[in-house]
Amino acid sequence: MVDIQFQAGRLTPEEQAVVDAGFDRHCHARSAPAFDKVSFTWSIRDGQALIGVLTADLLWDWLYVDELWVDERYRGQGWGKTLMERAEDYAVSQQLVGLWLWTQSWQAADFYQRLGYQEFARFEDFPRGHSRIGFRKHFIGGVR
């Protein structure tokens, strides 16, 4: 008998493996591009102290910026811009289509717009009273 069950939390590793294999079979049957995700990190240190980081995932010719963080004591000195430029330089060197990311309305929307990123999606009331905003920068011919 088929049954629907509810549980809090994630699937077990074994259950997740079944789901992943199902997605892989479906994508392969549809001749979808391979799902080969590679992760990268650019970090800034002052001596041994981590003061800034950009984490990113490369998937299907786009670099997804997952986290961009600079310690409060070092903000306003251009470190965030420098990290974004390093990620962009890497994307151009690899002939990627572009970079994309999500940010919240209280975070850095103006920062990304100043760097030439264009808004491509806005999820209103996430959380209520705020927005989740998608930005991207598309490279044409390997040029920023």
C-alpha positions in Angstrom: 0.0 0.0 0.0 1.3 3.5 -0.9 1.5 5.9 2.0 2.5 9.5 2.5 4.6 10.1 5.6 5.7 13.4 7.3 8.9 13.8 9.2 10.8 16.8 10.5 14.4 17.0 9.3 16.3 15.6 6.3 16.2 12.3 4.6 18.6 9.6 5.8 21.8 9.3 3.7 20.4 6.0 2.3 17.1 7.7 1.3 18.9 10.7 -0.2 21.0 8.3 -2.3 17.8 6.8 -3.7 16.5 10.3 -4.6 19.9 11.3 -6.1 20.0 8.2 -8.2 16.4 8.8 -9.4 17.3 12.4 -10.5 20.5 11.1 -12.2 18.5 8.5 -14.2 15.9 11.1 -15.2 18.5 13.6 -16.3 20.4 11.0 -18.2 17.3 9.8 -20.0 16.6 13.4 -21.1 20.2 14.0 -22.3 20.6 16.7 -19.7 24.1 18.2 -19.2 26.2 16.4 -16.5 25.7 17.8 -13.0 29.3 18.3 -12.0 29.5 20.8 -9.2 33.0 22.1 -8.1 33.4 24.3 -5.1 35.9 27.2 -4.6 36.9 29.5 -1.8 38.8 32.8 -2.0 39.9 34.0 1.5 41.6 37.0 3.0 43.7 36.7 6.1 45.4 39.3 8.4 48.1 37.1 9.8 46.3 33.9 10.9 42.9 35.6 11.3 40.3 35.0 8.6 38.9 38.5 7.7 37.0 37.8 4.5 35.8 34.9 2.3 33.9 34.3 -0.9 32.6 30.7 -1.4 31.3 29.7 -4.8 30.1 26.7 -6.8 30.8 26.1 -10.5 27.9 24.4 -12.2 26.9 24.4 -15.8 29.2 27.2 -16.9 28.0 29.6 -14.2 29.8 30.5 -11.0 27.3 30.7 -8.1 28.5 33.0 -5.3 27.2 31.3 -2.1 28.8 33.4 0.6 30.6 36.8 0.6 31.7 37.9 4.1 34.1 40.5 5.4 34.8 41.1 9.1 33.1 44.3 10.3 36.5 45.8 11.2 37.7 45.5 7.6 34.5 46.6 5.8 34.6 49.8 3.7 38.2 49.1 2.6 37.3 47.4 -0.7 37.8 43.8 0.3 34.4 42.6 -0.7 34.8 44.2 -4.1 38.3 42.6 -4.4 36.9 39.2 -3.6 34.1 39.6 -6.2 36.7 40.7 -8.8 38.8 37.6 -8.1 35.8 35.4 -8.7 35.0 37.3 -11.9 38.6 37.0 -13.1 38.4 33.3 -12.5 35.1 33.0 -14.4 36.4 35.0 -17.4 39.6 32.9 -17.4 37.5 29.7 -17.5 35.2 31.2 -20.2 32.2 30.8 -18.0 28.8 32.4 -18.9 28.8 34.5 -15.8 28.3 34.8 -12.0 25.0 34.8 -10.0 24.0 35.0 -6.4 21.2 35.6 -3.9 21.1 38.3 -1.3 18.5 39.6 1.2 17.1 43.1 1.0 18.9 44.1 4.3 22.2 42.8 3.0 24.1 44.1 -0.1 21.8 44.8 -3.0 23.3 48.2 -3.6 26.8 46.8 -3.4 26.1 44.2 -6.2 24.4 46.8 -8.4 27.5 49.1 -8.1 29.6 46.1 -9.3 27.5 45.8 -12.4 25.2 43.0 -11.4 21.6 43.0 -12.7 18.6 41.9 -10.7 17.0 38.8 -12.3 14.6 37.7 -9.6 12.9 39.1 -6.5 11.1 36.9 -4.0 8.9 39.3 -1.9 8.1 38.7 1.8 11.0 36.3 2.3 11.0 36.9 5.2 7.9 39.0 5.6 8.6 42.6 5.0 11.9 41.8 3.1 12.9 40.4 -0.2 15.4 37.7 -1.4 17.0 39.1 -4.5 18.8 37.3 -7.3 21.7 39.1 -9.1 23.8 38.0 -12.1 26.5 39.3 -14.3 26.6 37.9 -17.7 29.9 37.8 -19.6 29.9 38.1 -23.3 32.9 36.8 -25.2 34.8 36.3 -22.0 34.7 40.1 -21.1 33.4 41.6 -17.8 
